[in-house]
């Protein structure tokens, strides 16, 4: 199966003053926006994982340690 990367255009409105300053300083707008969006998605994914780990931790607290040890030993013996 061949996987092709596809791109879409995302636009944002900014005040003219900001746009002029971006041009003045040669800010690579596309790159800055792309990196900011990547970072925001990464941050939100980490939050999602952290929440899932918290939920898993609460569930695991309900399992007696002896039961966990027994399951681990059983799993090792099956190898």
N, CA, C and O atoms as a printed pandas DataFrame, in Angstrom:
     atom_number atom_name residue_name chain_id  residue_number  x_coord  y_coord  z_coord
0              1         N          UNK        A               1    0.845   -1.180    0.000
1              2        CA          UNK        A               1    0.000    0.000    0.000
2              3         C          UNK        A               1    0.888    1.241    0.000
3              4         O          UNK        A               1    1.823    1.338    0.795
4              5         N          UNK        A               2    0.604    2.167   -0.870
5              6        CA          UNK        A               2    1.384    3.394   -0.973
6              7         C          UNK        A               2    0.657    4.486   -0.204
7              8         O          UNK        A               2   -0.550    4.669   -0.358
8              9         N          UNK        A               3    1.396    5.202    0.617
9             10        CA          UNK        A               3    0.812    6.290    1.406
10            11         C          UNK        A               3    1.366    7.617    0.901
11            12         O          UNK        A               3    2.579    7.828    0.885
12            13         N          UNK        A               4    0.488    8.488    0.498
13            14        CA          UNK        A               4    0.900    9.802    0.019
14            15         C          UNK        A               4    0.545   10.845    1.065
15            16         O          UNK        A               4   -0.540   10.818    1.646
16            17         N          UNK        A               5    1.464   11.757    1.294
17            18        CA          UNK        A               5    1.174   12.860    2.194
18            19         C          UNK        A               5    0.323   13.873    1.451
19            20         O          UNK        A               5    0.606   14.218    0.304
20            21         N          UNK        A               6   -0.694   14.333    2.096
21            22        CA          UNK        A               6   -1.503   15.370    1.469
22            23         C          UNK        A               6   -1.496   16.591    2.380
23            24         O          UNK        A               6   -1.389   16.482    3.602
24            25         N          UNK        A               7   -1.610   17.712    1.774
25            26        CA          UNK        A               7   -1.555   18.970    2.499
26            27         C          UNK        A               7   -2.849   19.737    2.280
27            28         O          UNK        A               7   -3.477   19.626    1.227
28            29         N          UNK        A               8   -3.236   20.507    3.268
29            30        CA          UNK        A               8   -4.344   21.431    3.115
30            31         C          UNK        A               8   -3.863   22.801    3.542
31            32         O          UNK        A               8   -2.867   22.930    4.254
32            33         N          UNK        A               9   -4.568   23.808    3.107
33            34        CA          UNK        A               9   -4.207   25.177    3.478
34            35         C          UNK        A               9   -5.064   25.605    4.655
35            36         O          UNK        A               9   -6.284   25.438    4.651
36            37         N          UNK        A              10   -4.406   26.160    5.663
37            38        CA          UNK        A              10   -5.084   26.705    6.827
38            39         C          UNK        A              10   -4.774   28.196    6.834
39            40         O          UNK        A              10   -3.626   28.599    6.650
40            41         N          UNK        A              11   -5.783   28.994    7.044
41            42        CA          UNK        A              11   -5.525   30.433    7.039
42            43         C          UNK        A              11   -5.912   31.035    8.375
43            44         O          UNK        A              11   -6.695   30.464    9.134
44            45         N          UNK        A              12   -5.351   32.190    8.643
45            46        CA          UNK        A              12   -5.658   32.913    9.877
46            47         C          UNK        A              12   -5.664   34.406    9.567
47            48         O          UNK        A              12   -4.863   34.893    8.769
48            49         N          UNK        A              13   -6.559   35.104   10.196
49            50        CA          UNK        A              13   -6.595   36.552   10.029
50            51         C          UNK        A              13   -5.783   37.184   11.151
51            52         O          UNK        A              13   -5.914   36.809   12.317
52            53         N          UNK        A              14   -4.950   38.139   10.787
53            54        CA          UNK        A              14   -4.159   38.886   11.769
54            55         C          UNK        A              14   -4.314   40.370   11.462
55            56         O          UNK        A              14   -4.646   40.755   10.341
56            57         N          UNK        A              15   -4.074   41.174   12.448
57            58        CA          UNK        A              15   -4.139   42.632   12.245
58            59         C          UNK        A              15   -3.036   43.048   11.282
59            60         O          UNK        A              15   -1.954   42.462   11.251
60            61         N          UNK        A              16   -3.334   44.052   10.516
61            62        CA          UNK        A              16   -2.379   44.559    9.528
62            63         C          UNK        A              16   -1.050   44.925   10.181
63            64         O          UNK        A              16    0.009   44.675    9.605
64            65         N          UNK        A              17   -1.093   45.517   11.380
65            66        CA          UNK        A              17    0.142   45.919   12.067
66            67         C          UNK        A              17    1.037   44.712   12.324
67            68         O          UNK        A              17    2.255   44.774   12.156
68            69         N          UNK        A              18    0.413   43.622   12.731
69            70        CA          UNK        A              18    1.187   42.407   12.983
70            71         C          UNK        A              18    1.772   41.885   11.679
71            72         O          UNK        A              18    2.939   41.497   11.629
72            73         N          UNK        A              19    0.970   41.877   10.634
73            74        CA          UNK        A              19    1.444   41.407    9.340
74            75         C          UNK        A              19    2.646   42.212    8.873
75            76         O          UNK        A              19    3.618   41.647    8.371
76            77         N          UNK        A              20    2.587   43.527    9.036
77            78        CA          UNK        A              20    3.709   44.394    8.631
78            79         C          UNK        A              20    4.965   44.066    9.436
79            80         O          UNK        A              20    6.065   44.041    8.883
80            81         N          UNK        A              21    4.812   43.818   10.723
81            82        CA          UNK        A              21    5.966   43.466   11.562
82            83         C          UNK        A              21    6.534   42.109   11.158
83            84         O          UNK        A              21    7.751   41.924   11.143
84            85         N          UNK        A              22    5.658   41.158   10.830
85            86        CA          UNK        A              22    6.125   39.851   10.371
86            87         C          UNK        A              22    6.969   39.999    9.113
87            88         O          UNK        A              22    8.028   39.385    8.983
88            89         N          UNK        A              23    6.485   40.819    8.194
89            90        CA          UNK        A              23    7.234   41.062    6.965
90            91         C          UNK        A              23    8.559   41.763    7.275
91            92         O          UNK        A              23    9.606   41.394    6.743
92            93         N          UNK        A              24    8.498   42.778    8.141
93            94        CA          UNK        A              24    9.697   43.558    8.488
94            95         C          UNK        A              24   10.804   42.655    9.040
95            96         O          UNK        A              24   11.974   42.814    8.690
96            97         N          UNK        A              25   10.431   41.719    9.893
97            98        CA          UNK        A              25   11.424   40.856   10.529
98            99         C          UNK        A              25   11.667   39.558    9.768
99           100         O          UNK        A              25   12.445   38.711   10.208
100          101         N          UNK        A              26   11.011   39.405    8.641
101          102        CA          UNK        A              26   11.229   38.209    7.826
102          103         C          UNK        A              26   10.799   36.918    8.497
103          104         O          UNK        A              26   11.420   35.870    8.317
104          105         N          UNK        A              27    9.725   37.006    9.273
105          106        CA          UNK        A              27    9.230   35.826    9.980
106          107         C          UNK        A              27    8.608   34.852    8.973
107          108         O          UNK        A              27    7.726   35.238    8.206
108          109         N          UNK        A              28    9.057   33.606    8.970
109          110        CA          UNK        A              28    8.470   32.603    8.072
110          111         C          UNK        A              28    7.113   32.153    8.625
111          112         O          UNK        A              28    7.037   31.199    9.400
112          113         N          UNK        A              29    6.055   32.841    8.225
113          114        CA          UNK        A              29    4.730   32.655    8.812
114          115         C          UNK        A              29    4.266   31.202    8.728
115          116         O          UNK        A              29    3.812   30.644    9.726
116          117         N          UNK        A              30    4.373   30.591    7.567
117          118        CA          UNK        A              30    3.914   29.208    7.418
118          119         C          UNK        A              30    4.629   28.274    8.387
119          120         O          UNK        A              30    4.004   27.425    9.022
120          121         N          UNK        A              31    5.928   28.440    8.493
121          122        CA          UNK        A              31    6.707   27.587    9.386
122          123         C          UNK        A              31    6.307   27.794   10.847
123          124         O          UNK        A              31    6.162   26.833   11.602
124          125         N          UNK        A              32    6.130   29.055   11.236
125          126        CA          UNK        A              32    5.764   29.366   12.623
126          127         C          UNK        A              32    4.385   28.801   12.949
127          128         O          UNK        A              32    4.183   28.210   14.010
128          129         N          UNK        A              33    3.443   28.985   12.034
129          130        CA          UNK        A              33    2.096   28.463   12.260
130          131         C          UNK        A              33    2.128   26.937   12.333
131          132         O          UNK        A              33    1.529   26.347   13.231
132          133         N          UNK        A              34    2.821   26.300   11.397
133          134        CA          UNK        A              34    2.909   24.840   11.363
134          135         C          UNK        A              34    3.510   24.311   12.671
135          136         O          UNK        A              34    2.982   23.365   13.255
136          137         N          UNK        A              35    4.608   24.914   13.131
137          138        CA          UNK        A              35    5.256   24.460   14.366
138          139         C          UNK        A              35    4.360   24.679   15.574
139          140         O          UNK        A              35    4.311   23.840   16.474
140          141         N          UNK        A              36    3.647   25.809   15.598
141          142        CA          UNK        A              36    2.744   26.082   16.720
142          143         C          UNK        A              36    1.607   25.061   16.754
143          144         O          UNK        A              36    1.228   24.588   17.826
144          145         N          UNK        A              37    1.067   24.724   15.594
145          146        CA          UNK        A              37   -0.013   23.747   15.534
146          147         C          UNK        A              37    0.479   22.359   15.935
147          148         O          UNK        A              37   -0.215   21.642   16.657
148          149         N          UNK        A              38    1.652   21.981   15.480
149          150        CA          UNK        A              38    2.238   20.687   15.859
150          151         C          UNK        A              38    2.424   20.624   17.369
151          152         O          UNK        A              38    2.093   19.619   17.997
152          153         N          UNK        A              39    2.948   21.684   17.947
153          154        CA          UNK        A              39    3.180   21.729   19.397
154          155         C          UNK        A              39    1.863   21.658   20.164
155          156         O          UNK        A              39    1.781   20.972   21.183
156          157         N          UNK        A              40    0.842   22.351   19.692
157          158        CA          UNK        A              40   -0.461   22.321   20.371
158          159         C          UNK        A              40   -1.067   20.926   20.327
159          160         O          UNK        A              40   -1.615   20.463   21.328
160          161         N          UNK        A              41   -0.981   20.254   19.197
161          162        CA          UNK        A              41   -1.495   18.885   19.086
162          163         C          UNK        A              41   -0.709   17.960   20.011
163          164         O          UNK        A              41   -1.297   17.118   20.690
164          165         N          UNK        A              42    0.614   18.111   20.043
165          166        CA          UNK        A              42    1.447   17.290   20.923
166          167         C          UNK        A              42    1.042   17.494   22.390
167          168         O          UNK        A              42    0.929   16.531   23.149
168          169         N          UNK        A              43    0.826   18.751   22.778
169          170        CA          UNK        A              43    0.440   19.069   24.156
170          171         C          UNK        A              43   -0.899   18.437   24.505
171          172         O          UNK        A              43   -1.066   17.880   25.590
172          173         N          UNK        A              44   -1.843   18.523   23.592
173          174        CA          UNK        A              44   -3.165   17.949   23.860
174          175         C          UNK        A              44   -3.130   16.421   23.889
175          176         O          UNK        A              44   -3.844   15.800   24.677
176          177         N          UNK        A              45   -2.309   15.815   23.041
177          178        CA          UNK        A              45   -2.156   14.360   23.077
178          179         C          UNK        A              45   -1.557   13.925   24.406
179          180         O          UNK        A              45   -1.973   12.916   24.976
180          181         N          UNK        A              46   -0.580   14.683   24.904
181          182        CA          UNK        A              46    0.012   14.359   26.202
182          183         C          UNK        A              46   -1.019   14.473   27.313
183          184         O          UNK        A              46   -1.040   13.647   28.226
184          185         N          UNK        A              47   -1.885   15.501   27.245
185          186        CA          UNK        A              47   -2.948   15.654   28.240
186          187         C          UNK        A              47   -3.900   14.458   28.189
187          188         O          UNK        A              47   -4.317   13.941   29.226
188          189         N          UNK        A              48   -4.236   14.026   26.976
189          190        CA          UNK        A              48   -5.134   12.890   26.795
190          191         C          UNK        A              48   -4.518   11.611   27.369
191          192         O          UNK        A              48   -5.198   10.836   28.041
192          193         N          UNK        A              49   -3.242   11.401   27.103
193          194        CA          UNK        A              49   -2.542   10.221   27.627
194          195         C          UNK        A              49   -2.464   10.279   29.145
195          196         O          UNK        A              49   -2.662    9.273   29.825
196          197         N          UNK        A              50   -2.176   11.457   29.667
197          198        CA          UNK        A              50   -2.081   11.624   31.113
198          199         C          UNK        A              50   -3.421   11.315   31.783
199          200         O          UNK        A              50   -3.463   10.669   32.830
200          201         N          UNK        A              51   -4.509   11.779   31.175
201          202        CA          UNK        A              51   -5.836   11.500   31.730
202          203         C          UNK        A              51   -6.125    9.999   31.685
203          204         O          UNK        A              51   -6.662    9.441   32.641
204          205         N          UNK        A              52   -5.771    9.351   30.582
205          206        CA          UNK        A              52   -6.001    7.908   30.460
206          207         C          UNK        A              52   -5.176    7.149   31.499
207          208         O          UNK        A              52   -5.655    6.181   32.087
208          209         N          UNK        A              53   -3.938    7.588   31.724
209          210        CA          UNK        A              53   -3.102    6.936   32.739
210          211         C          UNK        A              53   -3.695    7.118   34.129
211          212         O          UNK        A              53   -3.653    6.209   34.958
212          213         N          UNK        A              54   -4.247    8.300   34.373
213          214        CA          UNK        A              54   -4.899    8.537   35.664
214          215         C          UNK        A              54   -6.080    7.602   35.870
215          216         O          UNK        A              54   -6.273    7.062   36.959
216          217         N          UNK        A              55   -6.872    7.415   34.813
217          218        CA          UNK        A              55   -8.010    6.496   34.897
218          219         C          UNK        A              55   -7.531    5.062   35.123
219          220         O          UNK        A              55   -8.096    4.331   35.937
220          221         N          UNK        A              56   -6.494    4.670   34.402
221          222        CA          UNK        A              56   -5.954    3.314   34.559
222          223         C          UNK        A              56   -5.431    3.115   35.983
223          224         O          UNK        A              56   -5.610    2.053   36.580
224          225         N          UNK        A              57   -4.791    4.141   36.509
225          226        CA          UNK        A              57   -4.253    4.054   37.870
226          227         C          UNK        A              57   -5.376    3.823   38.878
227          228         O          UNK        A              57   -5.233    3.026   39.806
228          229         N          UNK        A              58   -6.497    4.527   38.690
229          230        CA          UNK        A              58   -7.626    4.351   39.597
230          231         C          UNK        A              58   -8.178    2.928   39.510
231          232         O          UNK        A              58   -8.542    2.340   40.528
232          233         N          UNK        A              59   -8.240    2.381   38.310
233          234        CA          UNK        A              59   -8.728    1.011   38.130
234          235         C          UNK        A              59   -7.767    0.016   38.773
235          236         O          UNK        A              59   -8.191   -0.915   39.457
236          237         N          UNK        A              60   -6.466    0.221   38.547
237          238        CA          UNK        A              60   -5.466   -0.705   39.090
238          239         C          UNK        A              60   -5.403   -0.667   40.612
239          240         O          UNK        A              60   -5.030   -1.659   41.239
240          241         N          UNK        A              61   -5.764    0.464   41.214
241          242        CA          UNK        A              61   -5.778    0.553   42.677
242          243         C          UNK        A              61   -6.773   -0.432   43.280
243          244         O          UNK        A              61   -6.620   -0.860   44.424
244          245         N          UNK        A              62   -7.787   -0.787   42.505
245          246        CA          UNK        A              62   -8.827   -1.688   42.993
246          247         C          UNK        A              62   -8.388   -3.148   42.966
247          248         O          UNK        A              62   -9.028   -3.991   43.595
248          249         N          UNK        A              63   -7.313   -3.461   42.252
249          250        CA          UNK        A              63   -6.845   -4.844   42.139
250          251         C          UNK        A              63   -5.828   -5.110   43.246
251          252         O          UNK        A              63   -4.842   -4.383   43.374
252          253         N          UNK        A              64   -6.062   -6.140   44.036
253          254        CA          UNK        A              64   -5.115   -6.459   45.121
254          255         C          UNK        A              64   -3.732   -6.811   44.550
255          256         O          UNK        A              64   -3.641   -7.489   43.527
256          257         N          UNK        A              65   -2.666   -6.358   45.203
257          258        CA          UNK        A              65   -1.305   -6.643   44.726
258          259         C          UNK        A              65   -1.034   -8.134   44.540
259          260         O          UNK        A              65   -0.317   -8.526   43.620
260          261         N          UNK        A              66   -1.603   -8.958   45.407
261          262        CA          UNK        A              66   -1.384  -10.402   45.298
262          263         C          UNK        A              66   -1.915  -10.937   43.973
263          264         O          UNK        A              66   -1.313  -11.827   43.371
264          265         N          UNK        A              67   -3.034  -10.399   43.525
265          266        CA          UNK        A              67   -3.626  -10.840   42.262
266          267         C          UNK        A              67   -2.733  -10.439   41.087
267          268         O          UNK        A              67   -2.570  -11.204   40.137
268          269         N          UNK        A              68   -2.164   -9.256   41.153
269          270        CA          UNK        A              68   -1.256   -8.789   40.097
270          271         C          UNK        A              68   -0.026   -9.682   40.036
271          272         O          UNK        A              68    0.403  -10.084   38.954
272          273         N          UNK        A              69    0.539   -9.992   41.197
273          274        CA          UNK        A              69    1.717  -10.864   41.263
274          275         C          UNK        A              69    1.391  -12.236   40.681
275          276         O          UNK        A              69    2.193  -12.806   39.942
276          277         N          UNK        A              70    0.231  -12.757   41.010
277          278        CA          UNK        A              70   -0.162  -14.088   40.523
278          279         C          UNK        A              70   -0.288  -14.081   38.997
279          280         O          UNK        A              70    0.147  -15.026   38.338
280          281         N          UNK        A              71   -0.872  -13.040   38.439
281          282        CA          UNK        A              71   -1.035  -12.948   36.986
282          283         C          UNK        A              71    0.324  -12.842   36.303
283          284         O          UNK        A              71    0.536  -13.453   35.256
284          285         N          UNK        A              72    1.240  -12.081   36.876
285          286        CA          UNK        A              72    2.578  -11.942   36.304
286          287         C          UNK        A              72    3.308  -13.281   36.328
287          288         O          UNK        A              72    3.937  -13.673   35.345
288          289         N          UNK        A              73    3.222  -13.969   37.445
289          290        CA          UNK        A              73    3.881  -15.287   37.539
290          291         C          UNK        A              73    3.303  -16.263   36.528
291          292         O          UNK        A              73    4.044  -16.993   35.868
292          293         N          UNK        A              74    1.987  -16.276   36.405
293          294        CA          UNK        A              74    1.322  -17.161   35.438
294          295         C          UNK        A              74    1.786  -16.838   34.014
295          296         O          UNK        A              74    2.031  -17.737   33.210
296          297         N          UNK        A              75    1.898  -15.574   33.725
297          298        CA          UNK        A              75    2.331  -15.153   32.391
298          299         C          UNK        A              75    3.763  -15.595   32.119
299          300         O          UNK        A              75    4.074  -16.034   31.011
300          301         N          UNK        A              76    4.617  -15.489   33.090
301          302        CA          UNK        A              76    6.023  -15.910   32.936
302          303         C          UNK        A              76    6.119  -17.411   32.712
303          304         O          UNK        A              76    6.940  -17.872   31.919
304          305         N          UNK        A              77    5.289  -18.171   33.404
305          306        CA          UNK        A              77    5.326  -19.619   33.279
306          307         C          UNK        A              77    4.849  -20.081   31.911
307          308         O          UNK        A              77    5.248  -21.150   31.449
308          309         N          UNK        A              78    4.011  -19.304   31.262
309          310        CA          UNK        A              78    3.499  -19.669   29.945
310          311         C          UNK        A              78    4.549  -19.511   28.858
311          312         O          UNK        A              78    4.398  -20.082   27.778
312          313         N          UNK        A              79    5.584  -18.769   29.105
313          314        CA          UNK        A              79    6.619  -18.525   28.087
314          315         C          UNK        A              79    7.452  -19.721   27.847
315          316         O          UNK        A              79    8.365  -19.682   27.022
